[in-house]
Amino acid sequence: MLRYWTAGESHGKALVALVDGFPAGVAVDPALINAELKRRQGGYGRGGRQRIESDEVDIKSGIWQGKTLGSPIVLEIANRDYKLERLGDLDRPRPGHGDLSGSVKYLSGIRGVLERASARETAARVAAGALAKQLLAEFGIQAFGYVVELGGMRLEPLPGTLEEQRARRDASSVYSLNPSLDGQVQALIDQCGREGDTLGGIIEVRVEGLPFGLGSHTQWDRKLDGRLAQAVMSIQAIKGVEIGLGFEAARRRGSQVHDPIQYDPAQRDTPSLGYVRPTNHAGGLEAGMTNGQPLVLRAAKKPISTLRKPLESINLQTKQPEPAAYERSDVCAVPAASVIVENVVAFEVAAALVDKFGGDSLVEMKSRFEAFLALARSR
Ligand SMILES: Cc1cc2nc3c(=O)[nH]c(=O)nc-3n(C[C@H](O)[C@H](O)[C@H](O)COP(=O)(O)O)c2cc1C
């Protein structure tokens, strides 16, 4: 079973991911993890903190001579902005953050809650996902995330091969697949920032090269759609997850939703095994299992809760109305969230891959993977 936990506070000494159940024999390149950490810190609309931090992973355990050992892997990202011990508490909870509910639940101040609720924690999740991607690459599986809507503005993805789209996304200041709209989006973010407000958006992640049969219909907690939804919903500020058509499926007739099944022997050696679908409204999952099509997932990110022009709140000491607290904050973190969702999805897919073809070593996984494909093709 491949899984991970994270630890660390926003202004604490470090963020840590402990990855357990990672197969032995996978070559790990820390530069690939650092590249994802850097992307998470970028994107137009982020504030001062990203200029202070320059995240780099320090692999503390689980690797020998560049390859995984099969033992737990600890990934650590130091906080260059460490100052937790010097920070005071807040007394005016921010609507939309964990300040009020967390301080009531833990009978504590707000600081202890916001430090862990903060999305700084996602640096550890991105590191874990970027490690998992190195396992996926061994099987020709790639996860790819981008922004499709920001502040209500649709950023229609331009078509192209995965490589063309990757180049397009990496050229876009908001990580969309339509960089010609960057100027308009930046103007929207700037305007919103001047007004002391914040913006949300929608992210799409595609996973290509997936074999049939990751996840299982046999038990609720083994369904891959359910696992993905839980993992993605748990990302800070994500308020909705859709797979394939998602909510739109509810508005259409069945004949306009379900993907017909055809067979094309020329495609027998592709992940579809020749079972071609003219549409992919299911987003690559049926009954909680991958169906040989690309996985397509969307996530809705709400606008950041900390507003420079704060909403109404209550001073917890006096119980009198006062504006909510303001701490240095971003205007828009949707591009960064696209990196987080991409890596969180990659980790869940890798976990499902280990479940199916697991898991002590890469060599064993690969031989089971090939054996399964041969059996499935010969049916
Ligand atoms: C990449 C990213 C950056 C974020 N930056 C901020 C921020 O600067 N200020 C803020 O108030 N919330 C920020 N958030 C959102 C909060 O962390 C989140 O709203 C809060 O933890 C409450 O959790 P919930 O929105 O999931 O209910 C960010 C979220 C993400 C994904």
The ligand as an SDF file (V2000), in Angstrom:
LIG
                    3D

 31 33  0  0  0  0  0  0  0  0999 V2000
   -1.8280   27.3970   -3.5030 C   0  0  0  0  0  0  0  0  0  0  0  0
   -2.7170   27.9640   -2.4430 C   0  0  0  0  0  0  0  0  0  0  0  0
   -2.3570   29.1510   -1.8340 C   0  0  0  0  0  0  0  0  0  0  0  0
   -3.1710   29.7070   -0.8580 C   0  0  0  0  0  0  0  0  0  0  0  0
   -2.7990   30.8980   -0.3180 N   0  0  0  0  0  0  0  0  0  0  0  0
   -3.6100   31.4700    0.6020 C   0  0  0  0  0  0  0  0  0  0  0  0
   -3.2830   32.7430    1.1400 C   0  0  0  0  0  0  0  0  0  0  0  0
   -2.2690   33.3570    0.7940 O   0  0  0  0  0  0  0  0  0  0  0  0
   -4.1300   33.2680    2.0550 N   0  0  0  0  0  0  0  0  0  0  0  0
   -5.2740   32.6280    2.4470 C   0  0  0  0  0  0  0  0  0  0  0  0
   -6.0170   33.1410    3.2550 O   0  0  0  0  0  0  0  0  0  0  0  0
   -5.6060   31.4220    1.9500 N   0  0  0  0  0  0  0  0  0  0  0  0
   -4.8120   30.8340    1.0450 C   0  0  0  0  0  0  0  0  0  0  0  0
   -5.1590   29.6000    0.5240 N   0  0  0  0  0  0  0  0  0  0  0  0
   -6.3990   28.9420    0.9620 C   0  0  0  0  0  0  0  0  0  0  0  0
   -6.4080   28.4770    2.4070 C   0  0  0  0  0  0  0  0  0  0  0  0
   -5.2980   27.7020    2.7210 O   0  0  0  0  0  0  0  0  0  0  0  0
   -7.7160   27.6970    2.6930 C   0  0  0  0  0  0  0  0  0  0  0  0
   -8.8030   28.4400    2.2320 O   0  0  0  0  0  0  0  0  0  0  0  0
   -7.8740   27.4480    4.1710 C   0  0  0  0  0  0  0  0  0  0  0  0
   -6.9000   26.5150    4.6000 O   0  0  0  0  0  0  0  0  0  0  0  0
   -9.2610   26.9210    4.5760 C   0  0  0  0  0  0  0  0  0  0  0  0
   -9.5020   25.6760    4.0110 O   0  0  0  0  0  0  0  0  0  0  0  0
  -10.6920   25.4290    2.9800 P   0  0  0  0  0  0  0  0  0  0  0  0
  -10.7310   26.6160    2.0620 O   0  0  0  0  0  0  0  0  0  0  0  0
  -10.3240   24.1750    2.2650 O   0  0  0  0  0  0  0  0  0  0  0  0
  -11.9790   25.3080    3.7350 O   0  0  0  0  0  0  0  0  0  0  0  0
   -4.3630   29.0460   -0.4650 C   0  0  0  0  0  0  0  0  0  0  0  0
   -4.7110   27.8320   -1.0650 C   0  0  0  0  0  0  0  0  0  0  0  0
   -3.9020   27.2940   -2.0620 C   0  0  0  0  0  0  0  0  0  0  0  0
   -4.3010   25.9870   -2.7180 C   0  0  0  0  0  0  0  0  0  0  0  0
  1  2  1  0
  2  3  1  0
  2 30  2  0
  3  4  2  0
  4  5  1  0
  4 28  1  0
  5  6  2  0
  6  7  1  0
  6 13  1  0
  7  8  2  0
  7  9  1  0
  9 10  1  0
 10 11  2  0
 10 12  1  0
 12 13  2  0
 13 14  1  0
 14 15  1  0
 14 28  1  0
 15 16  1  0
 16 17  1  0
 16 18  1  0
 18 19  1  0
 18 20  1  0
 20 21  1  0
 20 22  1  0
 22 23  1  0
 23 24  1  0
 24 25  2  0
 24 26  1  0
 24 27  1  0
 28 29  2  0
 29 30  1  0
 30 31  1  0
M  END
$$$$
